[in-house]
C-alpha cells in the first residue's frame, strides 16, 4: 500500500523514531493533550455559537427539516445556508470521536490491536481533510447567498456530490496511491479561489459586506492554518518517498503540523457562529424600527424647540 498512510501508520521503527524525536511527536502526553484539548475547545465553540444565536434555532430547524415537511420553497434567502451545516457537523463529530480515541492511545492506553489504531488514525486524517473541504464549500455558499439572496441552490445535488466524493475517495486513498491526495488538494485550492473571487463582488445590501468579511476571514484562516502547512510538509515527504528516501525530519514536521490541525473544530464552530449571525428576512426591519421611532421623536422635539 504505497500511499501517505505510512505517515500515520508507518513501521514500528518509524513510530519509535518519531516518539523519541523533538516536538509534539516526541511527547505523546503533549500530543494527546493537544488532540483532546482541541476537541473540547471545538465543542465549546459550537455551544457558544448556538447559545449566542439561540433565537435562530427555530429558523435553523425549519431549514434542516424543510425537505421532509414540503416547505422548501418558503425558506428566506440566507436561511438556505443553514441546510448544509449538518454535513459539517457530521464530519466534525467523526473527527472528534477519532481524535479522542487516538488521544487515549497516545496517553498510554493501547488499542485492542495495532490495525485498529492504524484505522482510527486514517479515519481521523480523512475526516480532517474532508472537514476542510466542507468548511470551504459552506463558506462559498454563504458568500454567494450574501451576494445574491435569491440564489437557487439544488441541495439534493450538493448532498449527493458530497456522498459520492466520500465513497469514491476513501477506497482510492486507502488502496491505490498518492494521486487521490493531489485531487483532494486541487479541490481545496479551487474552493478557496472561488471564495476569494466571490468575496470581491460588491453587495447590494451594505450590511451584508460586514458579514461576508467575517465568513471569508474564517474560511481563509482555516485554509491557511489547517490545510496549507500539512499539505506542503506532506509534499516534501512524498517527494523523498518517491525516490525511496524517508526523511525523518520531514515526517516529524508533518506529524507536528498534523496534531495542531485539530483547531479546525474550533474554526468550524466560529464559522457556524458567523453564519447564524447573518440576519434573515424579517429581522433587520424589526431591529431598525426602534431606531426609526427614536429619530421620529427627536424630530418632533426639534420642531417644538424651534
Number of C-alpha atoms within 10 A of each C-alpha: 11 13 18 21 19 15 19 20 18 13 10 9 9 18 17 13 14 22 17 13 15 14 16 23 27 18 17 20 17 17 22 24 18 19 25 21 16 23 24 15 17 23 18 14 21 22 14 16 20 17 13 13 17 13 11 18 13 10 17 19 12 21 21 20 13 17 14 9 9 9 12 15 9 11 15 16 17 23 24 28 24 19 18 20 19 11 16 21 18 13 21 26 15 16 26 24 16 22 26 21 21 23 22 19 16 21 16 11 11 14 16 8 8 11 11 12 19 18 16 22 21 22 18 23 20 18 21 24 20 20 24 24 24 21 26 29 20 24 27 25 20 26 29 21 21 26 20 15 19 13 14 10 12 8 13 10 10 13 13 11 12 15 13 11 13 14 11 11 16 15 11 15 21 17 12 13 14 18 13 18 19 12 12 17 17 12 13 23 16 14 23 22 15 18 22 16 12 17 20 8 12 12 16 12 11 9 13 17 17 10 19 23 14 14 26 22 14 19 26 18 14 24 21 13 16 24 23 16 16 21 17 12 19 21 16 16 23 21 13 13 15 11 8 9 11 15 14 14 13 17 22 24 20 23 22 20 22 22 21 17 22 25 19 25 30 21 23 26 24 21 27 25 21 18 25 24 15 22 17 17 13 9 10 12 10 9 11 10 11 11 11 12 11 11 12 12 12 12 12 12 11 10 9 8 7 6
